[in-house]
Amino acid sequence: MTLAEILAGLFPEGHAVTVADGLILGHGPRPGGGRVHVLGIAEGTPLGIDGALALAGRVLAIARSGDGAPILMPIDSASQRMSRRDELLGLNEYLAHLAKALMLAEAAGHPTLGLLYGRSAAGAFIATALATARLVALPGAHPEVMDLPSMARVTKLSLDVLTQMARATPVFAPGLDNLVQTGAIGAIWDPQRPLAEQMEASLAASHPGGDDRDRLGAERGGRPRAAAIAERVAAQVAGRA
């Protein structure tokens, strides 16, 4: 689906969402009243310091507004912008700032929902889609924290070895199905059903102040140990308090 089709499905009564320089900004009405803040990345745009700062500024303004409206973040991006300028100016800090701004907004009462509808990779994926409290996707989306050739260069393992590991362990593998299995993506929306209804259902299923991705990963068999380990750590911390 194109972004225009997605927005029309989410907001059949119209919206005030625009795209400029690859950034999605605006808002749309909810079926039962109120609004949804919409901000994200379009057109496969790589996320550099300027885009990260613009998005973070908008998120912080929403958090200060106190209106309690959810934030929907549609994402179709490349990786972070790997230019000399961005790297020298501390791109990693800008990406971290954006991720923390989204977490702050969630803590301030603005449910955050990521919507992957295209590609996303590496730092751009982590600082946007994975930084929302709940993440969904549309068929055809292709997320990856790191592709296998890049992983081979970093780990010094052969591509053949990593390919075999990816077949056995979803944590190593890029792609929509693998990230669903690990629990990183909560659900895949059905483009044949009203998107507005699916958005409301996803927002209703969110857990304020909590993160159920490790539980989903355990239930789906893609990340079997994370939830149990987290529970043991929490129990030990509680026992020392």
Secondary structure as a PSIPRED ss2 file (coil, helix, strand):
# PSIPRED VFORMAT (PSIPRED V4.0)

   1 M C   1.000  0.000  0.000
   2 T C   1.000  0.000  0.000
   3 L H   0.000  1.000  0.000
   4 A H   0.000  1.000  0.000
   5 E H   0.000  1.000  0.000
   6 I H   0.000  1.000  0.000
   7 L H   0.000  1.000  0.000
   8 A H   0.000  1.000  0.000
   9 G H   0.000  1.000  0.000
  10 L H   0.000  1.000  0.000
  11 F C   1.000  0.000  0.000
  12 P C   1.000  0.000  0.000
  13 E C   1.000  0.000  0.000
  14 G C   1.000  0.000  0.000
  15 H C   1.000  0.000  0.000
  16 A E   0.000  0.000  1.000
  17 V E   0.000  0.000  1.000
  18 T E   0.000  0.000  1.000
  19 V E   0.000  0.000  1.000
  20 A E   0.000  0.000  1.000
  21 D C   1.000  0.000  0.000
  22 G C   1.000  0.000  0.000
  23 L E   0.000  0.000  1.000
  24 I E   0.000  0.000  1.000
  25 L E   0.000  0.000  1.000
  26 G E   0.000  0.000  1.000
  27 H E   0.000  0.000  1.000
  28 G E   0.000  0.000  1.000
  29 P E   0.000  0.000  1.000
  30 R C   1.000  0.000  0.000
  31 P C   1.000  0.000  0.000
  32 G C   1.000  0.000  0.000
  33 G C   1.000  0.000  0.000
  34 G C   1.000  0.000  0.000
  35 R E   0.000  0.000  1.000
  36 V E   0.000  0.000  1.000
  37 H E   0.000  0.000  1.000
  38 V E   0.000  0.000  1.000
  39 L E   0.000  0.000  1.000
  40 G E   0.000  0.000  1.000
  41 I E   0.000  0.000  1.000
  42 A E   0.000  0.000  1.000
  43 E E   0.000  0.000  1.000
  44 G E   0.000  0.000  1.000
  45 T E   0.000  0.000  1.000
  46 P E   0.000  0.000  1.000
  47 L E   0.000  0.000  1.000
  48 G C   1.000  0.000  0.000
  49 I H   0.000  1.000  0.000
  50 D H   0.000  1.000  0.000
  51 G H   0.000  1.000  0.000
  52 A H   0.000  1.000  0.000
  53 L H   0.000  1.000  0.000
  54 A H   0.000  1.000  0.000
  55 L H   0.000  1.000  0.000
  56 A H   0.000  1.000  0.000
  57 G H   0.000  1.000  0.000
  58 R H   0.000  1.000  0.000
  59 V H   0.000  1.000  0.000
  60 L H   0.000  1.000  0.000
  61 A H   0.000  1.000  0.000
  62 I H   0.000  1.000  0.000
  63 A H   0.000  1.000  0.000
  64 R H   0.000  1.000  0.000
  65 S H   0.000  1.000  0.000
  66 G C   1.000  0.000  0.000
  67 D C   1.000  0.000  0.000
  68 G C   1.000  0.000  0.000
  69 A C   1.000  0.000  0.000
  70 P C   1.000  0.000  0.000
  71 I E   0.000  0.000  1.000
  72 L E   0.000  0.000  1.000
  73 M E   0.000  0.000  1.000
  74 P E   0.000  0.000  1.000
  75 I E   0.000  0.000  1.000
  76 D E   0.000  0.000  1.000
  77 S E   0.000  0.000  1.000
  78 A E   0.000  0.000  1.000
  79 S E   0.000  0.000  1.000
  80 Q E   0.000  0.000  1.000
  81 R C   1.000  0.000  0.000
  82 M C   1.000  0.000  0.000
  83 S C   1.000  0.000  0.000
  84 R H   0.000  1.000  0.000
  85 R H   0.000  1.000  0.000
  86 D H   0.000  1.000  0.000
  87 E H   0.000  1.000  0.000
  88 L H   0.000  1.000  0.000
  89 L C   1.000  0.000  0.000
  90 G C   1.000  0.000  0.000
  91 L H   0.000  1.000  0.000
  92 N H   0.000  1.000  0.000
  93 E H   0.000  1.000  0.000
  94 Y H   0.000  1.000  0.000
  95 L H   0.000  1.000  0.000
  96 A H   0.000  1.000  0.000
  97 H H   0.000  1.000  0.000
  98 L H   0.000  1.000  0.000
  99 A H   0.000  1.000  0.000
 100 K H   0.000  1.000  0.000
 101 A H   0.000  1.000  0.000
 102 L H   0.000  1.000  0.000
 103 M H   0.000  1.000  0.000
 104 L H   0.000  1.000  0.000
 105 A H   0.000  1.000  0.000
 106 E H   0.000  1.000  0.000
 107 A H   0.000  1.000  0.000
 108 A C   1.000  0.000  0.000
 109 G C   1.000  0.000  0.000
 110 H C   1.000  0.000  0.000
 111 P C   1.000  0.000  0.000
 112 T E   0.000  0.000  1.000
 113 L E   0.000  0.000  1.000
 114 G E   0.000  0.000  1.000
 115 L E   0.000  0.000  1.000
 116 L E   0.000  0.000  1.000
 117 Y C   1.000  0.000  0.000
 118 G C   1.000  0.000  0.000
 119 R E   0.000  0.000  1.000
 120 S E   0.000  0.000  1.000
 121 A E   0.000  0.000  1.000
 122 A H   0.000  1.000  0.000
 123 G H   0.000  1.000  0.000
 124 A H   0.000  1.000  0.000
 125 F H   0.000  1.000  0.000
 126 I H   0.000  1.000  0.000
 127 A H   0.000  1.000  0.000
 128 T C   1.000  0.000  0.000
 129 A H   0.000  1.000  0.000
 130 L H   0.000  1.000  0.000
 131 A H   0.000  1.000  0.000
 132 T C   1.000  0.000  0.000
 133 A C   1.000  0.000  0.000
 134 R E   0.000  0.000  1.000
 135 L E   0.000  0.000  1.000
 136 V E   0.000  0.000  1.000
 137 A E   0.000  0.000  1.000
 138 L C   1.000  0.000  0.000
 139 P C   1.000  0.000  0.000
 140 G C   1.000  0.000  0.000
 141 A C   1.000  0.000  0.000
 142 H E   0.000  0.000  1.000
 143 P E   0.000  0.000  1.000
 144 E E   0.000  0.000  1.000
 145 V C   1.000  0.000  0.000
 146 M C   1.000  0.000  0.000
 147 D C   1.000  0.000  0.000
 148 L H   0.000  1.000  0.000
 149 P H   0.000  1.000  0.000
 150 S H   0.000  1.000  0.000
 151 M H   0.000  1.000  0.000
 152 A H   0.000  1.000  0.000
 153 R H   0.000  1.000  0.000
 154 V H   0.000  1.000  0.000
 155 T H   0.000  1.000  0.000
 156 K C   1.000  0.000  0.000
 157 L C   1.000  0.000  0.000
 158 S C   1.000  0.000  0.000
 159 L H   0.000  1.000  0.000
 160 D H   0.000  1.000  0.000
 161 V H   0.000  1.000  0.000
 162 L H   0.000  1.000  0.000
 163 T H   0.000  1.000  0.000
 164 Q H   0.000  1.000  0.000
 165 M H   0.000  1.000  0.000
 166 A H   0.000  1.000  0.000
 167 R H   0.000  1.000  0.000
 168 A H   0.000  1.000  0.000
 169 T C   1.000  0.000  0.000
 170 P H   0.000  1.000  0.000
 171 V H   0.000  1.000  0.000
 172 F H   0.000  1.000  0.000
 173 A C   1.000  0.000  0.000
 174 P C   1.000  0.000  0.000
 175 G C   1.000  0.000  0.000
 176 L H   0.000  1.000  0.000
 177 D H   0.000  1.000  0.000
 178 N H   0.000  1.000  0.000
 179 L H   0.000  1.000  0.000
 180 V H   0.000  1.000  0.000
 181 Q H   0.000  1.000  0.000
 182 T C   1.000  0.000  0.000
 183 G C   1.000  0.000  0.000
 184 A C   1.000  0.000  0.000
 185 I C   1.000  0.000  0.000
 186 G C   1.000  0.000  0.000
 187 A E   0.000  0.000  1.000
 188 I E   0.000  0.000  1.000
 189 W C   1.000  0.000  0.000
 190 D C   1.000  0.000  0.000
 191 P C   1.000  0.000  0.000
 192 Q C   1.000  0.000  0.000
 193 R C   1.000  0.000  0.000
 194 P C   1.000  0.000  0.000
 195 L H   0.000  1.000  0.000
 196 A H   0.000  1.000  0.000
 197 E H   0.000  1.000  0.000
 198 Q H   0.000  1.000  0.000
 199 M H   0.000  1.000  0.000
 200 E H   0.000  1.000  0.000
 201 A H   0.000  1.000  0.000
 202 S H   0.000  1.000  0.000
 203 L H   0.000  1.000  0.000
 204 A H   0.000  1.000  0.000
 205 A C   1.000  0.000  0.000
 206 S C   1.000  0.000  0.000
 207 H C   1.000  0.000  0.000
 208 P C   1.000  0.000  0.000
 209 G C   1.000  0.000  0.000
 210 G C   1.000  0.000  0.000
 211 D C   1.000  0.000  0.000
 212 D C   1.000  0.000  0.000
 213 R H   0.000  1.000  0.000
 214 D H   0.000  1.000  0.000
 215 R H   0.000  1.000  0.000
 216 L H   0.000  1.000  0.000
 217 G H   0.000  1.000  0.000
 218 A H   0.000  1.000  0.000
 219 E H   0.000  1.000  0.000
 220 R H   0.000  1.000  0.000
 221 G C   1.000  0.000  0.000
 222 G C   1.000  0.000  0.000
 223 R C   1.000  0.000  0.000
 224 P C   1.000  0.000  0.000
 225 R C   1.000  0.000  0.000
 226 A H   0.000  1.000  0.000
 227 A H   0.000  1.000  0.000
 228 A H   0.000  1.000  0.000
 229 I H   0.000  1.000  0.000
 230 A H   0.000  1.000  0.000
 231 E H   0.000  1.000  0.000
 232 R H   0.000  1.000  0.000
 233 V H   0.000  1.000  0.000
 234 A H   0.000  1.000  0.000
 235 A H   0.000  1.000  0.000
 236 Q H   0.000  1.000  0.000
 237 V H   0.000  1.000  0.000
 238 A H   0.000  1.000  0.000
 239 G H   0.000  1.000  0.000
 240 R H   0.000  1.000  0.000
 241 A C   1.000  0.000  0.000
